[in-house]
């Protein structure tokens, strides 16, 4: 089966370097675990690298990490109303932007005789989750009367849905909102979470980070890059994950299909260029396993396309044989799908030693 090779030492080194880099200005790191499905070995590498919190959007992933003995404060990045009872039982902190959900969290926290901690998300332009700034004071006032939830922070999300770049203006606005809320309601906010892996350029250019004291990092730790331009961060490893798959056919074939063209398996009408007869390899990997568009391969090979279970590669400049293995680099989307797929084996590499481990 296809496998993904995971270098735990490199992930730990990335986490350590980023913790040190941002820690110079008092910014702690939430290691975002959703892209690796809460895989305990990867998350333990993050924790050993200095990550202070682990954040995930799925309660199932947090349960998996807790069951494996991961010691951390767990933050839930997405809080559905229907899961409020489970949120209180499983997560230490949750991100929120709806008062009805806070009421449910308070209700179930009361039943469990605990105080559930919350970070309120503010909308600063990316148009994913967030309370509009003009409504924030009213929202905080309504939240403070709920007896079993405690506001421990304020955060924002950028460069995700809308692609809005973190910059000095929106980071300053977040800091000013925090100052106002603390003064207006006489509360202290422990966490001011200014964003994610897209905040690297802002941070490097900032002379003053203001009140920002936390970032939620997934891609930077896992793939070693920032997410505004997907550039490598100096000093980080960018190939901690490698996807490996087997050649199951290698033949010379025409580059142009013959016969009437109709829709392919996914409802598209494909278009082809006639390049004559070419050496083509079929790889045991498909759209059910991976986001194919997020893969990068040796310059001598070219990914032509894929179906559910097969990937077609032009291998005219590389003599691939049946049984050979082809290695791919991954972007964040392909990493997410590969780690989620039950058909991709996970193999851990640490200090030069392979640690085979299936699903």
N, C-alpha and C positions, 0 to 999 in steps of 0.2 A: 504494500500500500504506500501511497505518498507519505512522507514524514517531514516534520519541521524540526530542525536542529536548533537548540536554544542554548546559547552560551551564558550561563548564570554568572560567571565571573565578570563578563563585560557589562551585564545589566547592573550588577552590584557596583562596579566602578563608575558607571554613568550616574547612578543614584548618589553615590558619595560625592562626585564632582559637582553635581547640581546642588546638593545640600550645602556644600561649602560655598559655592558661587553665590547663591541667593542668601545663605545664612550670614554673609558679610554685612548685609543690610537688614538683618533681623527678620527675614522671610523664611518661614517654614514650608515644608513640602507635603502635600497630599499626593501619594502615589496612586494614580488611577489604574485600577486593576481590570476594568471591563474588557479591554482588548485581548486579554489572555484568559478570559473566563474564570478569573479568580484562581488561577493555577498556583497552588501553595508554594512550589519551589521557586517560581518567579517572584512571588510577593515576599518570600523570606529574603531573597536577594535584595529587594528594595529596602526592606526594614534594616538589614545588615548594612546597607549603604547610607543609613541615616534618615530615611523617610519617617516622619512623625505620625502621619495619619494614612490610612488606606481608604480610598473612595471608590465606590462602585455604584452602578445604576440598577443592579439586580440583587435582590435579597438572597436568592439562591447562591450567588457567588460569595456573599458575605458569610452565609452559613457554611459553605465549603471551606473557606479560609479559617473560620473559627474552629470547625471540627478538626482541622489539621494542626491546631495549636498555634496559629499565628497570633502574636501578641501585639496589638495595636488598638488605637481608637478607630472605629469603623464609621465611615460617613456614607450615607445613602444619597446619591446624586439625583434620584427621581423618586417622588413620593405620591403614588396613586392613592386616592381616597379609599378604594376597596382593600388596600393592604395596610391600612393604618394600624390595626392591631399587631400584625407581624412586624411592622416597622419599629414599634415601641419595644418589642421583645428582642429584636435582632440587632438593630443599629444603635450606636451611641448618639449620633448626630444625624439630622436629615436636613436637606435643602428644601425650602418651601417658599411658595408665592401665593397660596390660596388660604383664606381664613377658615373656610369650611373644613379643610384638611387639618388645620391646627386644632380646631375644636374636637375633631375625632381623635387626634393624637393625645390631646389632653384627657379625653374621656378614658381611653385605654391605658394611659399612663397612670391615671388615678386607680384603675382596677388593678394595676400591677404594683401600686404603691411606689412609684418612681417619678422622677422628673426627666422628661425627654428634652434633649437639647436641640435647638434649631438654628440654622443660618438662613436669614431672609435674603432672597435673591432680588436684586434691583435691575430693572430694564434700562440698559444704557445704549440701546440702538441695534443690537443684533437680532432682536425680535424672536428669541426663543423664550425661555421662561424668565419671568421677572416682574416685580411690582413697579408700576410707573412711578418715577421720582416724585411727582406731585401727590401721589397717594401714599407715600411711604410713612409719613408721620401718623396718618390715620390708621394705617395697618399696624404699626408698632403699638399704638394706643390700644387697639382691639386685642392684640396678642398678649399684652402685659396683664390683662385681667383674667387670662386663662391660667388656672392654678397649677397645672402639671406640665407645662412647657416653659422652657427658659430660652430666651434669645441670647445666644453666645456669639453671634457674628452676623456680618452682612457681607454679601458677595455679589459678583456679577459674572455673566458669561458672554464672551466675545469670540469672534472669528470661528464661529461654529455654523449656525444656520445661515446668518446673513453675511458672514465673512467680514464683519466690521473689525477693524484693526485696533488693538489696544494702543493707546497713545497718551501723551501727557494730559490732554484735555479730559478724556473719559476717566483716567485714573485719578486726576485731581477732583473731578466731580464725585467719584466714589468716596474719596477721603473727606471731602466737605460734607457729604451726607452722613458719614459716620460721626464726624465732629458734632454736627447738628443734633443727631439722634441722642448721642451720649449726654449732651448738655440739656436738651429739651426734657429728657425723661430720667436723667440722673442714673444712668446705667453705664456699666463698663462692658465693652465688646472685646472679647478675647481674640476673635478671628475676623480679619478683614481679607477676604479671599478675592484677589484682583483678577483672577482669570486662570489661564492654562498655558500650554506650551507655546502659544502665540505671543506670550508676554516677554519673550527673550529680548527682542529688539528694543521694546520700550525700556526694559530694565537696563540694558547696556548703555542706552542714551540718557537715562534719567540721572539728574544730579541729586534729586530728592525723591524717594519713593513714597513720600507722604505717609498715610496710615496703612498702606498695603503691607500685610505681614504674613500672607499665605498665598501659594499658588497650587493649582491642581494639575499635576504633570503626569501624562501617560506617554505620549509619543516621544517626548524629549528623553525620557528614561529608557524606553524600549528601543527606539530607533535612532536616537542621538541627533535629532534635528528640531529646529523650531518650525512653527506651522503657518507663518505668514507667507514665506517664500519656499518652505521645505528645504532650507539650507542646513548643512551639517553644522552643529555647534562645535567650535574648536575644542579638542581634547576628549571628545566623546566617541564611543564606538558606534558605528552606524550599521553594522552587520551582525548584531547579536542573534538574529533569526535568519535561518536559511531554509528554503523549501526545496525538498529533493524528491524527484519523481522518476519513474522508470520509462525507458523507451520500449514500446510494445509492438511497433512496426517501423520499418525503415525501407522505403522503396522510392524509385524514380517514378514520378507521375506527372501528368500535365498540370499546369498551374491554373488552367481554365476548365471548370466543370463542363461536361458534355450532356446535352439534353435540355429540356425546357426548365427554366428557373421558376420556382414558386417560393413560398415562405419557408424559412428554415424552422428548426424545432422551437424557436422562441418567437415566432411570428414576424420576423424581419425578412425582407427580400435582399439577399446579399448581392454585392457587386464585386467583380473580380477583374484583375488585370492579367492579361496574357503575357507571361514571362517565359513561355516555352516549357520544356520538360525540366523539372527540378527534383532534387533529392529531398524527400519529405519524411519527417519522423512524426509518429503519433505517440503522445505521452499519456500515461495513465493518470490523468488529472483533468478535471472539468469544472463546470460552473457549480455543480453541487458541492464541490470541495473548496472553491476559492473564487475570489473576485479577480478574474483573469486580467482585467485592465490594470490592476495594481502590481503586476509582476514585471520584473526586469531580468533579462537573460544575457548571456555571453554575446558580445557584439557579432560573433560569427553566426549566430542563430537569430531567427526572426519568428516571433509568434504570429501566426496567420489568423488564428481564431480557435473557437472551442465549441463543443456541445456539452451536454450534461456531464459526460464521463470521459471525454477525449479532448486533448489539445493537439492542434496541428502546428508543426514547426517547419519552416523552411531551413533545412540543414545542408544546403548545397555546398556551403563553405566549411563544413565540419562533418567528418565521416562518422556519424552516429550509427551504432549497431544495436540490434535488439538486445535488451538486458542492460545497456548503458544507463547511467543515471545523469540527469540534468539538474543543475542547481539554479535556483531563482532567488533574487532579492525581492523583498516585499515592501510595499508602502503600508500605511496604517489600515486602510480598508481591506487589503488582502491578508494582513496579519490577523485582523479581527475575524474574518471568515475562516481562515485556516485553523485558528485556535478553537473556533466554535464547532468546526466540522468533526463528527465522530469518525470520519473516514481518513483523517490525517493523523498519523501517529506522532506523538510528542517524544522527542529524544533530547535529553539534557546533556550538555557538555560543560564540564567544570574543571579548570586547571589542566586542560589537555586530556581529560579522561571522559570517555563516553559513558553516560548512564542511561541505558535504554529503558523506556517506560511507555507502554501503550496507554490507551484510554481505559 
